[in-house]
Amino acid sequence: MRNIALTVIIIVAAVLMVLSGFIFYAGMVQKRTNAAVDWIKNSQIITNQVRAIAILDYKSTAGLKDHLLSNGRIPLQEAQLQDSIQQALQRLTGNMYNNTDQQGYLQQIQHLLLQRRHTKQQIVALAATNPDKAREMVVSREFTAETYSLRNLVYAYVQSEQKEILQRNNNNAAYTTWSFRVTLIISAFMLILLLGEARYIFKWLTKIKVWSNQLLKSEQTFKRLAEEAEPIIYKSTIHGFFTYVSPRAEELTGYPNTSLVGKHYSLLLQEAEFERLKTFYLQQLDNGDEYSSLRFEITTRDGKRKWVEQLAYVITGDNGKKEFECIVRDIDQEYRKEQEIQYLQKRLEAILDSMPSMMFVKDMQGNYLLVNYRFMEVMKVNKEAIVGKTDADLHYPWVERYAEMSRKVMETGNREKMEETLTVDGNTLHFLLTMFPLLNPAHEMIGICCIGSDLTEKTLYLQQEKEAREKAEEAQRSQEMFLANMSHEIRTPMNGIVGMTQLLLQEKALSSVQQEYVAAIRQSAENLLVIINEILDFSKIKAGKLELVSKPFHLREVINSTVFPLQLQAREKGLVFNIRTMDNIPMELLGDEVRLRQILINLIENAIKFTAQGYVTVTVTLVSADKNDSRIRIGFEVKDTGIGIAEDKLDTIFESFSQTHKGNSRDFGGTGLGLTICRHLIDLQNGSIKVNSTPDKGSVFYFELPFTKNPFPRQETNGQPNIQAPQLPLKGLSVLIVEDNRINQQVAYYTMKKGGASHVDVADSGAAALEILSTKSYNCIIMDLQMPGMDGYETTRAIRNNGINTSIIALTASALDGEKERCLQAGMNDYVSKPFEKDDLFRKIQASTSNNEEQGPKPEHRPEPAHHLSAPTGAGNGTPPPSHPAPGKKPPISFEFIHQAVAEDEVKIVLQELILSMPAYISQMRQFIAEKNWPEVGNLAHQLKGNLGFVEMHEAVQLAHEINRGVVLDTNYEEISRKAARIEELFNHHKADIEAHIAICP
């Protein structure tokens, strides 16, 4: 029993031991099974998380590309995606089941994700300023390499995880097999125990099966998600035959995915494209590259071509063979947009390089972004040396000038222009540089552009045009001078001929035949003078120097005085001459009566000349008038019964030197200029002329002229006009002229003689005047104020101190404030400014001499000047205003004043003296200015002002006046020197006009 008991005990002990071991072993199996389940669940989560990192990174990259390609229209979700990636990465990092390899992979993935996040941030920042550069970075090899590296790391991590699971499953399988054998051995001894344990094991196997099914379903779900995703997924053998194609392939290719399985990928490619892809992927296999990216063009089922981007992985299939797993994305639209942009960019660059103008573009940081070929050609630089650099990086001569322009444009936002003259290959080029800001749609400055327009041809043309114009003007001046000289030289002897024939006709000893001969000579000479006058007027008209004046005149008096000698001429030919003037025409008008006379004489003389019998009628009518009759238009009609004009000749009668009949010049005389001059004179007065004529029946010439009604008509008393001023207002007076300037001496002398002065003496200094006055007495003294040595003030005081009460009138070109008061305080009786009006001077001489006879002079402390003389118009302080013309109203030079002030036979002498003396005066002034001898400069300016005033050279007179004031108030050397140079320039310019006028003076 004890043995049985012992055996039982042993068996029980063995059973207990076996049971204990089995229990222990069962517990270990359970623990391993639970650990395996945990590993599988954790592996599933880890796989999903690590794949989620890859998917999120792909979405981030795709979103960034879409954002760049849409130029910012598609918003970025980069921040949310990055947060999701970081959360997934943190969960992976905190997984306790990671082995050493997996931890290394996670560290690499984390480092790579940080690097890619930094790169994407750079791309996003760059997209705002340089989208093109951002796009280049997105598709760059480095960025793509990072993508592939991330996918490889994810793949490696998943592979490591799968390997770990496989190893654990193998270990668990081996342990299960061993435990199963042990169980079979002890199952005979412990059937009940084994049955219980079997139930327990079956329960756990059921759980494992459930978990396996869940894992399979998860895998299938992931596959469906991949198939429904926008990119197309397919697998193929290394030889190119499709083994799996996702359903979305039909949308891209037109082929159902099931029909593509088993087909070769060349089905979708052109031959050339197939060869390119074949070479590329064979190279990938040879190099052992796990993945690659390539863009290529496929041909769809309906024959259309589309561009796709393919990411190809080399994997090992279930059969252990290598195969391709590829992701394909449709990029047709974005690729074609890129191509279009590149096409437009290339064409734009070609256009810019073909421009004849220089051009460059800079950004707001001053970097050169673009330079065209013309710029590089002219500046002798290449694109690589300029683009991407700033002005500070460049060391060319033009950089500093252009940098200053750029600074102004960026500061003001306005255009800047500059003319540039450059020498290129020995040729001088002229450019107009225009620099302007570049603005975006929000009107924000994003850069500047400079365009240099080539003005070389235009500049050369303008220079040639200027030279041609100067030559034409020179030829015109030569022609004018020739005509003027010829007219003068011919008129002078002709005047002698006419005068001598008049004297001969007065001789009673001449026979009738001799008188007839002399009369014929006189008539021929007068005809020749008419021709000369017409040629001279025509030359003035062609030169544009015929000046019109507007002065008061009485229309009926002008018409009657003009027509009277012509009436006699008509009567001598036996013609009836009639003149009719309508009563509704205002008689007191403002206009140029001289030119009106000239037009009437030409037309009426022509009518008489070409009419052998019948009549000549002149009719004057009022054509139009405004409400106040202030502006009127008068029509003049000259009608005759002469030879008439053929209709085909009516368009030519107003041309120069034209005749309507071949024998006109021989039979009737004349130059053919009369009607031409009439037309020009009428056009100058804004009038019009027309003609109607019938051969052998007569002609009607009709012209209209505008006039202004005289607002201040002549006053008549008891039906008689006012008594005119005496012709010789200075008759019986003796005058002493104290003047140092020869021209002023001559003008004053001839003016006094013309006014009827019985005796005129000239003293060229104050000392000479005192010496003359010590022996002779005069009725009036004309005193110049500014003279060398003793000026007019000192001379006047000396005269008064000597007890001489002769009337003294100041005659000066000075216009300084208070000048009149100084004259009166010095003892003078009156004040006249140069250039003077002779009537005003005569009136003041008469007034001062009459006052002097009654009261005698008051040499010192004279009353206020307003009690003794009236200030000239426009000078409230008694100082005459500077003589400068109103714009568009006065010519730059005029000889009207000198003809009024000086006798006609002496004008030529005065003008010749002006021509001879002016160069010396100007030379002295330049010398005194250089020496800064301001008193002498002022004296010379004073003399120049008076001399140039005689020919009414208004601008030069004003400049001389300003110099005269400047040396007293503000001695600005540069300004005075400039004004003196301008006076010399004006005199030299108008010297030819003066010489031409001298040539026509009698």
Sequence and secondary structure as in RCSB ss.txt:
>XXXX:A:sequence
MRNIALTVIIIVAAVLMVLSGFIFYAGMVQKRTNAAVDWIKNSQIITNQVRAIAILDYKSTAGLKDHLLSNGRIP
LQEAQLQDSIQQALQRLTGNMYNNTDQQGYLQQIQHLLLQRRHTKQQIVALAATNPDKAREMVVSREFTAETYSL
RNLVYAYVQSEQKEILQRNNNNAAYTTWSFRVTLIISAFMLILLLGEARYIFKWLTKIKVWSNQLLKSEQTFKRL
AEEAEPIIYKSTIHGFFTYVSPRAEELTGYPNTSLVGKHYSLLLQEAEFERLKTFYLQQLDNGDEYSSLRFEITT
RDGKRKWVEQLAYVITGDNGKKEFECIVRDIDQEYRKEQEIQYLQKRLEAILDSMPSMMFVKDMQGNYLLVNYRF
MEVMKVNKEAIVGKTDADLHYPWVERYAEMSRKVMETGNREKMEETLTVDGNTLHFLLTMFPLLNPAHEMIGICC
IGSDLTEKTLYLQQEKEAREKAEEAQRSQEMFLANMSHEIRTPMNGIVGMTQLLLQEKALSSVQQEYVAAIRQSA
ENLLVIINEILDFSKIKAGKLELVSKPFHLREVINSTVFPLQLQAREKGLVFNIRTMDNIPMELLGDEVRLRQIL
INLIENAIKFTAQGYVTVTVTLVSADKNDSRIRIGFEVKDTGIGIAEDKLDTIFESFSQTHKGNSRDFGGTGLGL
TICRHLIDLQNGSIKVNSTPDKGSVFYFELPFTKNPFPRQETNGQPNIQAPQLPLKGLSVLIVEDNRINQQVAYY
TMKKGGASHVDVADSGAAALEILSTKSYNCIIMDLQMPGMDGYETTRAIRNNGINTSIIALTASALDGEKERCLQ
AGMNDYVSKPFEKDDLFRKIQASTSNNEEQGPKPEHRPEPAHHLSAPTGAGNGTPPPSHPAPGKKPPISFEFIHQ
AVAEDEVKIVLQELILSMPAYISQMRQFIAEKNWPEVGNLAHQLKGNLGFVEMHEAVQLAHEINRGVVLDTNYEE
ISRKAARIEELFNHHKADIEAHIAICP
>XXXX:A:secstr
 HHHHHHHHHHHHHHHHHHHHHHHHHHHHHHHHHHHHHHHHHHHHHHHHHHHHHHHHHHHHHHHHHHHHTTT S 
  HHHHHHHHHHHHHHHHT TT  HHHHHHHHHHHHHHHHHHHHHHHHHHHHHH HHHHHHHHTSHHHHHHHHHH
HHHHHHHHHHHHHHHHHHHHHHHHHHHHHHHHHHHHHTT HHHHHHHHHHHHHHHHHHHHHHHHHHHHHHHHHHH
HHHSSSEEEEEETTSBEEEE TTHHHHHSS HHHHTTSBGGGGS HHHHHHHHHHHHHHHHHT SEEEEEEEEE 
TTS EEEEEEEEEEEE TTS EEEEEEEEE HHHHHHHHHHHHHHHHHHHHHHH SSEEEEEETT  EEEE HHH
HHHHT  GGGTTT  GGG   TTHHHHHHHHHHHHHH S EEEEEEEEETTEEEEEEEEEEEEE TT  EEEEEE
EEEE HHHHHHHHHHHHHHHHHHHHHHHHHHHHHHHHHHHHHHHHHHHHHHHHHHT TTS HHHHHHHHHHHHHH
HHHHHHHHHHHHHHHHHHT      EEEEHHHHHHHHHHHHHHHHHHTT EEEEEE TTS SEEEE HHHHHHHH
HHHHHHHHHT SSSEEEEEEEEEEE TTSSEEEEEEEEEE SS   GGGTTTTTSTT  SSTTHHHHT   S HH
HHHHHHHHHTT EEEEEEETTTEEEEEEEEEEEE SS   EETTEE     S TTTT EEEEE S HHHHHHHHH
HHHHTT SEEEEESSHHHHHHHHTT   SEEEE S  SSS HHHHHHHHHHTT   EEEEEE    TTHHHHHHH
HT SEEEESS  HHHHHHHHHHHHHHHHHH    SS   GGGT    TT TTS        TTTS S   HHHHH
HS HHHHHHHHHHHHHHHHHHHHHHHHHHHHT HHHHHHHHHHHHHHHHTTT HHHHHHHHHHHHHHHH   HHH
HHHHHHHHHHHHHHHHHHHHHHHHH  
